Amino acid sequence: MKDIIKSTFYVMLFVVIVVVGVDCFWTIKTAQTILENEQNPIARLIITYGNGVSLLVFLKIINTLFVVYLLYRFYIIDKFRSKTFLTTFGIFIFHCWLLYYLFFGHQLPY
């Protein structure tokens, strides 16, 4: 049973990383029109003052790697394993919704 839970944890982390990769791909692909479609006010600020999407993509990747690293480090500590699993599950569910939104939630400009 522990192996199944451990495998599930790693699959959830992998899915989070893949979804962020897809999100970064769409951000770069729609760089010319991203400000028209971006709904996150912080991302809009970063794009505007960062002179394009490169800073936004960099921050997405760095923050994702940092969070995945923290989740992994907390997961290997027995004391925090169940809480870390639940936290990862919440992040996983959000990223599943994000993936759905990226593909089906709005019309792309092309």
BATORKOL-874636 format. One record per residue: chain; residue number from 1; x, y, z of N, C-alpha, C, CB in turn. Coordinates in nm, 3 decimals, always signed. Glycine has a CB too. Layout:
N
A|NUM|X|Y|Z|X|Y|Z|X|Y|Z|X|Y|Z
...
END
This chain:
110
A|1|+0.082|-0.120|+0.000|+0.000|+0.000|+0.000|+0.087|+0.126|+0.000|-0.094|+0.000|+0.121
A|2|+0.196|+0.122|+0.076|+0.285|+0.239|+0.080|+0.344|+0.269|-0.057|+0.397|+0.217|+0.182
A|3|+0.373|+0.162|-0.132|+0.430|+0.183|-0.265|+0.331|+0.251|-0.359|+0.474|+0.051|-0.325
A|4|+0.203|+0.218|-0.346|+0.101|+0.280|-0.430|+0.088|+0.428|-0.395|-0.036|+0.207|-0.413
A|5|+0.086|+0.460|-0.267|+0.076|+0.599|-0.224|+0.198|+0.678|-0.268|+0.060|+0.608|-0.070
A|6|+0.316|+0.616|-0.252|+0.439|+0.683|-0.294|+0.439|+0.707|-0.445|+0.563|+0.599|-0.253
A|7|+0.397|+0.607|-0.522|+0.389|+0.623|-0.667|+0.289|+0.731|-0.706|+0.351|+0.490|-0.734
A|8|+0.176|+0.734|-0.637|+0.075|+0.836|-0.663|+0.131|+0.975|-0.638|-0.050|+0.812|-0.577
A|9|+0.206|+0.990|-0.529|+0.267|+1.119|-0.497|+0.359|+1.164|-0.611|+0.346|+1.110|-0.365
A|10|+0.443|+1.074|-0.659|+0.536|+1.111|-0.766|+0.463|+1.138|-0.898|+0.639|+1.001|-0.785
A|11|+0.357|+1.065|-0.926|+0.279|+1.091|-1.046|+0.215|+1.228|-1.038|+0.171|+0.982|-1.066
A|12|+0.162|+1.264|-0.920|+0.102|+1.397|-0.905|+0.205|+1.507|-0.928|+0.040|+1.412|-0.765
A|13|+0.326|+1.491|-0.875|+0.432|+1.589|-0.898|+0.466|+1.598|-1.047|+0.558|+1.553|-0.817
A|14|+0.472|+1.484|-1.112|+0.502|+1.481|-1.255|+0.395|+1.554|-1.335|+0.515|+1.336|-1.304
A|15|+0.269|+1.530|-1.302|+0.159|+1.596|-1.372|+0.167|+1.747|-1.353|+0.023|+1.543|-1.322
A|16|+0.198|+1.791|-1.233|+0.212|+1.935|-1.206|+0.320|+1.994|-1.296|+0.247|+1.960|-1.057
A|17|+0.433|+1.927|-1.306|+0.543|+1.976|-1.390|+0.503|+1.979|-1.537|+0.668|+1.887|-1.372
A|18|+0.433|+1.877|-1.584|+0.390|+1.873|-1.724|+0.291|+1.985|-1.753|+0.326|+1.736|-1.756
A|19|+0.197|+2.009|-1.662|+0.097|+2.114|-1.684|+0.165|+2.251|-1.688|-0.011|+2.112|-1.574
A|20|+0.263|+2.273|-1.602|+0.336|+2.400|-1.606|+0.412|+2.411|-1.739|+0.435|+2.411|-1.486
A|21|+0.464|+2.302|-1.788|+0.529|+2.303|-1.919|+0.432|+2.341|-2.030|+0.590|+2.168|-1.949
A|22|+0.311|+2.285|-2.026|+0.208|+2.319|-2.125|+0.171|+2.467|-2.111|+0.082|+2.229|-2.108
A|23|+0.155|+2.513|-1.988|+0.122|+2.653|-1.964|+0.230|+2.746|-2.019|+0.102|+2.678|-1.814
A|24|+0.356|+2.711|-1.996|+0.466|+2.792|-2.050|+0.467|+2.789|-2.202|+0.601|+2.741|-1.996
A|25|+0.439|+2.672|-2.260|+0.431|+2.662|-2.405|+0.326|+2.757|-2.460|+0.400|+2.517|-2.448
A|26|+0.205|+2.755|-2.402|+0.098|+2.842|-2.450|+0.131|+2.989|-2.426|-0.034|+2.808|-2.382
A|27|+0.200|+3.017|-2.317|+0.241|+3.156|-2.290|+0.336|+3.205|-2.399|+0.309|+3.168|-2.151
A|28|+0.431|+3.123|-2.437|+0.526|+3.161|-2.542|+0.457|+3.165|-2.679|+0.645|+3.063|-2.546
A|29|+0.373|+3.066|-2.705|+0.303|+3.058|-2.834|+0.212|+3.179|-2.857|+0.221|+2.929|-2.843
A|30|+0.151|+3.230|-2.751|+0.058|+3.342|-2.763|+0.120|+3.473|-2.714|-0.071|+3.313|-2.686
A|31|+0.250|+3.482|-2.718|+0.320|+3.599|-2.662|+0.274|+3.731|-2.723|+0.469|+3.585|-2.684
A|32|+0.239|+3.730|-2.849|+0.198|+3.854|-2.916|+0.063|+3.905|-2.866|+0.191|+3.832|-3.067
A|33|-0.023|+3.814|-2.821|-0.158|+3.854|-2.779|-0.187|+3.820|-2.633|-0.260|+3.787|-2.868
A|34|-0.086|+3.784|-2.559|-0.108|+3.735|-2.422|-0.175|+3.838|-2.332|+0.024|+3.693|-2.360
A|35|-0.142|+3.965|-2.349|-0.202|+4.067|-2.262|-0.353|+4.080|-2.283|-0.135|+4.203|-2.287
A|36|-0.400|+4.047|-2.401|-0.544|+4.051|-2.427|-0.618|+3.938|-2.356|-0.570|+4.043|-2.577
A|37|-0.550|+3.825|-2.335|-0.615|+3.707|-2.281|-0.578|+3.676|-2.137|-0.582|+3.590|-2.366
A|38|-0.467|+3.727|-2.088|-0.422|+3.694|-1.952|-0.518|+3.751|-1.850|-0.278|+3.749|-1.928
A|39|-0.564|+3.666|-1.759|-0.661|+3.708|-1.658|-0.598|+3.728|-1.522|-0.771|+3.606|-1.648
A|40|-0.475|+3.685|-1.505|-0.405|+3.700|-1.377|-0.341|+3.839|-1.372|-0.299|+3.588|-1.357
A|41|-0.382|+3.924|-1.276|-0.327|+4.060|-1.272|-0.177|+4.063|-1.242|-0.400|+4.141|-1.168
A|42|-0.128|+3.969|-1.166|+0.017|+3.966|-1.136|+0.094|+3.929|-1.263|+0.048|+3.864|-1.022
A|43|+0.044|+3.832|-1.337|+0.109|+3.794|-1.463|+0.106|+3.910|-1.562|+0.039|+3.669|-1.524
A|44|-0.004|+3.984|-1.564|-0.012|+4.101|-1.653|+0.095|+4.205|-1.617|-0.153|+4.165|-1.645
A|45|+0.115|+4.227|-1.487|+0.220|+4.321|-1.442|+0.358|+4.273|-1.483|+0.214|+4.339|-1.290
A|46|+0.383|+4.144|-1.463|+0.514|+4.088|-1.498|+0.540|+4.101|-1.648|+0.524|+3.941|-1.455
A|47|+0.439|+4.072|-1.728|+0.454|+4.084|-1.874|+0.478|+4.229|-1.913|+0.329|+4.029|-1.946
A|48|+0.401|+4.320|-1.854|+0.413|+4.462|-1.888|+0.547|+4.519|-1.847|+0.301|+4.540|-1.823
A|49|+0.585|+4.499|-1.722|+0.708|+4.560|-1.671|+0.832|+4.474|-1.695|+0.694|+4.587|-1.525
A|50|+0.811|+4.348|-1.729|+0.924|+4.260|-1.760|+0.959|+4.261|-1.906|+0.894|+4.120|-1.717
A|51|+0.891|+4.345|-1.983|+0.920|+4.363|-2.124|+0.899|+4.234|-2.204|+1.062|+4.411|-2.142
A|52|+0.787|+4.167|-2.182|+0.753|+4.045|-2.256|+0.728|+3.927|-2.164|+0.864|+4.011|-2.353
A|53|+0.715|+3.810|-2.227|+0.679|+3.691|-2.151|+0.797|+3.614|-2.095|+0.598|+3.600|-2.237
A|54|+0.919|+3.651|-2.133|+1.035|+3.572|-2.089|+1.049|+3.569|-1.937|+1.163|+3.627|-2.152
A|55|+1.030|+3.682|-1.872|+1.039|+3.685|-1.725|+0.927|+3.603|-1.663|+1.034|+3.830|-1.674
A|56|+0.807|+3.611|-1.718|+0.694|+3.534|-1.665|+0.721|+3.384|-1.676|+0.565|+3.570|-1.740
A|57|+0.768|+3.339|-1.790|+0.797|+3.197|-1.809|+0.909|+3.153|-1.714|+0.837|+3.168|-1.955
A|58|+1.012|+3.235|-1.701|+1.121|+3.204|-1.610|+1.069|+3.189|-1.467|+1.230|+3.313|-1.616
A|59|+0.987|+3.282|-1.423|+0.932|+3.277|-1.287|+0.841|+3.156|-1.267|+0.856|+3.405|-1.256
A|60|+0.763|+3.121|-1.368|+0.677|+3.002|-1.358|+0.762|+2.877|-1.337|+0.590|+2.987|-1.484
A|61|+0.868|+2.865|-1.415|+0.953|+2.746|-1.406|+1.026|+2.741|-1.273|+1.054|+2.743|-1.521
A|62|+1.086|+2.851|-1.232|+1.161|+2.854|-1.106|+1.070|+2.826|-0.988|+1.231|+2.991|-1.088
A|63|+0.953|+2.890|-0.985|+0.860|+2.868|-0.874|+0.809|+2.725|-0.870|+0.743|+2.965|-0.883
A|64|+0.782|+2.666|-0.985|+0.737|+2.527|-0.989|+0.844|+2.433|-0.937|+0.698|+2.488|-1.132
A|65|+0.966|+2.452|-0.982|+1.076|+2.367|-0.934|+1.096|+2.382|-0.785|+1.206|+2.400|-1.008
A|66|+1.084|+2.504|-0.734|+1.099|+2.528|-0.591|+0.989|+2.458|-0.511|+1.097|+2.680|-0.561
A|67|+0.865|+2.469|-0.556|+0.754|+2.406|-0.485|+0.765|+2.254|-0.492|+0.618|+2.452|-0.543
A|68|+0.799|+2.199|-0.608|+0.814|+2.054|-0.621|+0.927|+2.004|-0.531|+0.843|+2.015|-0.769
A|69|+1.036|+2.079|-0.525|+1.146|+2.042|-0.436|+1.101|+2.042|-0.290|+1.265|+2.138|-0.455
A|70|+1.030|+2.147|-0.248|+0.982|+2.153|-0.110|+0.886|+2.039|-0.078|+0.913|+2.287|-0.084
A|71|+0.795|+2.011|-0.170|+0.701|+1.901|-0.147|+0.776|+1.769|-0.134|+0.599|+1.892|-0.262
A|72|+0.873|+1.747|-0.219|+0.952|+1.624|-0.211|+1.026|+1.616|-0.077|+1.052|+1.617|-0.327
A|73|+1.090|+1.725|-0.036|+1.167|+1.725|+0.089|+1.076|+1.700|+0.211|+1.242|+1.859|+0.106
A|74|+0.957|+1.760|+0.211|+0.865|+1.737|+0.321|+0.807|+1.596|+0.317|+0.752|+1.840|+0.318
A|75|+0.787|+1.542|+0.198|+0.729|+1.409|+0.185|+0.821|+1.301|+0.241|+0.697|+1.379|+0.039
A|76|+0.950|+1.317|+0.225|+1.041|+1.212|+0.273|+1.057|+1.213|+0.424|+1.176|+1.228|+0.207
A|77|+1.005|+1.316|+0.491|+1.004|+1.319|+0.637|+0.874|+1.255|+0.685|+1.018|+1.467|+0.692
A|78|+0.885|+1.144|+0.757|+0.766|+1.069|+0.799|+0.663|+1.156|+0.871|+0.807|+0.956|+0.889
A|79|+0.710|+1.249|+0.950|+0.623|+1.334|+1.031|+0.528|+1.418|+0.946|+0.707|+1.424|+1.119
A|80|+0.570|+1.458|+0.826|+0.491|+1.547|+0.741|+0.430|+1.477|+0.619|+0.578|+1.661|+0.695
A|81|+0.446|+1.346|+0.609|+0.408|+1.275|+0.487|+0.260|+1.290|+0.451|+0.441|+1.130|+0.501
A|82|+0.169|+1.270|+0.544|+0.027|+1.274|+0.511|-0.017|+1.416|+0.476|-0.057|+1.220|+0.627
A|83|+0.032|+1.516|+0.548|-0.003|+1.655|+0.517|+0.054|+1.697|+0.382|+0.046|+1.749|+0.627
A|84|+0.173|+1.653|+0.354|+0.236|+1.686|+0.225|+0.161|+1.619|+0.111|+0.383|+1.645|+0.224
A|85|+0.117|+1.495|+0.133|+0.040|+1.426|+0.030|-0.089|+1.502|+0.000|+0.009|+1.282|+0.073
A|86|-0.159|+1.544|+0.104|-0.284|+1.618|+0.085|-0.260|+1.753|+0.017|-0.353|+1.639|+0.219
A|87|-0.153|+1.821|+0.055|-0.118|+1.948|-0.009|-0.088|+1.926|-0.157|+0.002|+2.013|+0.061
A|88|-0.012|+1.823|-0.186|+0.021|+1.790|-0.324|-0.104|+1.754|-0.403|+0.122|+1.674|-0.330
A|89|-0.197|+1.684|-0.339|-0.322|+1.649|-0.405|-0.400|+1.776|-0.442|-0.406|+1.558|-0.314
A|90|-0.403|+1.873|-0.352|-0.471|+1.999|-0.382|-0.406|+2.072|-0.499|-0.471|+2.089|-0.260
A|91|-0.275|+2.076|-0.501|-0.202|+2.140|-0.612|-0.227|+2.063|-0.742|-0.050|+2.146|-0.581
A|92|-0.229|+1.932|-0.732|-0.256|+1.845|-0.848|-0.396|+1.874|-0.905|-0.245|+1.696|-0.808
A|93|-0.496|+1.881|-0.820|-0.632|+1.909|-0.866|-0.639|+2.046|-0.936|-0.731|+1.905|-0.747
A|94|-0.574|+2.145|-0.876|-0.571|+2.277|-0.939|-0.507|+2.270|-1.078|-0.493|+2.377|-0.851
A|95|-0.398|+2.198|-1.091|-0.330|+2.190|-1.220|-0.412|+2.110|-1.322|-0.193|+2.127|-1.203
A|96|-0.488|+2.011|-1.276|-0.579|+1.942|-1.368|-0.684|+2.039|-1.420|-0.647|+1.822|-1.297
A|97|-0.738|+2.123|-1.331|-0.833|+2.225|-1.375|-0.765|+2.322|-1.472|-0.891|+2.301|-1.254
A|98|-0.643|+2.364|-1.442|-0.570|+2.456|-1.528|-0.549|+2.396|-1.667|-0.435|+2.493|-1.466
A|99|-0.514|+2.269|-1.672|-0.494|+2.202|-1.802|-0.626|+2.201|-1.880|-0.442|+2.058|-1.782
A|100|-0.735|+2.170|-1.812|-0.865|+2.173|-1.878|-0.895|+2.313|-1.930|-0.977|+2.127|-1.780
A|101|-0.869|+2.414|-1.848|-0.895|+2.553|-1.887|-0.808|+2.594|-2.006|-0.869|+2.648|-1.769
A|102|-0.683|+2.553|-2.006|-0.594|+2.590|-2.116|-0.642|+2.533|-2.249|-0.453|+2.541|-2.088
A|103|-0.699|+2.413|-2.247|-0.743|+2.352|-2.372|-0.888|+2.379|-2.407|-0.721|+2.204|-2.364
A|104|-0.974|+2.393|-2.307|-1.117|+2.402|-2.337|-1.186|+2.525|-2.276|-1.186|+2.278|-2.287
A|105|-1.119|+2.601|-2.192|-1.184|+2.706|-2.117|-1.203|+2.836|-2.191|-1.109|+2.733|-1.995
A|106|-1.131|+2.859|-2.296|-1.142|+2.984|-2.370|-1.096|+2.961|-2.514|-1.060|+3.096|-2.302
A|107|-1.130|+3.054|-2.598|-1.089|+3.044|-2.737|-0.951|+3.105|-2.755|-1.191|+3.113|-2.828
A|108|-0.865|+3.033|-2.822|-0.733|+3.087|-2.854|-0.746|+3.178|-2.976|-0.630|+2.973|-2.880
A|109|-0.658|+3.276|-2.987|-0.672|+3.376|-3.093|-0.637|+3.326|-3.234|-0.586|+3.494|-3.061
A|110|-0.613|+3.200|-3.255|-0.582|+3.152|-3.390|-0.658|+3.025|-3.419|-0.432|+3.129|-3.406
END
